[in-house]
Amino acid sequence: MEWIQQLINGISIGSIYALIALGYTMVYGIIKLINFAHGDVFMVGAFIGFYAIAKWEMNFFAALLLAMMLCAVFGVIIERVAYKRLRNSTRIAALITAIGVSLLIEYTVVFFRGAQLESYPKTIENKTITILGAQIGTHSILILSVSIGLMILLQFIVQKTKIGKAMRAVSHDADAARLMGINVDNTISATFAIGSSLAGAAGVIFGLYYTKIDPFMGVIPGLKAFIAAVLGGIGIIPGAMVGGMLLGVVETVVSALGFSLWRDAAAFIILILILVFKPEGIFGKNAREKV
Amino acid sequence: MLIVNDIDVYYGNIQALKGLSLEVNEGEIVTLIGANGAGKSTLLQTLSGLLKPKRGGIEYLGESIAGKPAQSIVKAGISHVPEGRRVFANMSVEENLDLGAYLRKDRDGIAKDLQHVYELFPRLYERRKQQSGTLSGGEQQMLAMGRAIMAKPKLLLLDEPSMGLAPLMVKNIFSIIETINQEGTTILLVEQNANMALSIANRAYVLETGKIVLSGTAKALQESEEVKAAYLGGL
């Protein structure tokens, strides 16, 4: 029953990628920007969670909520300060700015606390339970349930609420959305807020799972989440979820087969393959509009 | 109701409107005819707040709206059905109509207007759960108009509603425009199909390269030799 074990581990790691990938894909969907600072929002979320648990003695869920809220605000600040004024400039200018913002966040954190590792406090003990003969850690189950809960909440917001409908309208056609009376600036900010809060949540559960955090921890998971978003079809929300989980499973399988040194490479090989053979991603379609 | 006074509008570096003035009175259908690139769509985009005039004034119900953001113009009662329909193709017909009422909070009124839109366009009711990208061009035009009506406008701006539609569908759309007008909505209609537009309008303006070159009652323009030669196929 080892394969069930691996599958569940893979999915729970993948759900962390998926949470980060959602922010990439939502922001891309609405302003066509690959927000390379998104992985650093994830890192900031992990540190907020760390301080909340270790220094302010909050419990895990309170820390999760706090990290999500502060990251939401942080995401909006990044958008308003760095990206908003570039909305009508070339996409490459915005992309370079995003890389700049990413470095700024990383080195600001280093400036204030140094680059050393931090060990995440054990707020919730990791027990092993046996289901159908498979040994599964409670952390994996916790990560999986938190991620899936957040994804359901996100789907509800995007599909059913007014702001969700506004987000979909703006991502499809910003000028037409303006004609409906939708405030496009506020809608873009809301998208950053939601995407960043998901990254914040991912940071806290990443800390719980991997126990080590540092100011550059966002780089690799950020890139992998970007791959997950491309794999699922960038701009498509269910695509990011599936892409993230798929990537997690592939990585776990590669490790389980004894190629754990190749784990990171596997993700990039997937990126190359998808760009060569199906650049629009699993869920993407070459939508042609009727006039 | 609407007074446009001597506006200049630039589209990038190109001056699209040059000292344009016009007036729309409450209850009228006013049409603006002109060739491709004359500046018709630019004018509508300026009225609905997507573009800002460099110079000149726009007064609506006694208040200046020049340069105001689009959402406050929608709120004030001007709805714009853009050229090419611009429906939200990835959403259902009903979701599109809901978005039309985005700024409204009166649930009962919204439900009533939705009913009314379905009465005006029974086809939309049949397809209410369908993705709007799968509709035909005529149905998308109906949807774009229904979506604009959901905002409960006092003034409806229509940009080329006949574009790309079969003659029968054009007739259908124009008769619905007349119905909407009879129900009390003032209409500013931009058209290349001058014949159709003049047949339902009270007054008309002729626009050429950003300037009004002719204006008058629709009837007078229909009989004017210049208009006949340039816009009515020289009949």
Interface residues (C-beta under 8 A of the other chain):
Chain A: K162 K165 A166 R168 A169 H172 D173 D175 A176 A177 R178 L179 M180 G181 I182 N183 A287 E289 K290 V291
Chain B: S48 G49 L50 P69 A70 Q71 V74 K75 S79 H80 P82 G84 R86 V87 F88 A89 N90 M91 E95 D98 L99 G100 Y102 L103 G133 L135 G137 Q140 R147 A148 A151 G164
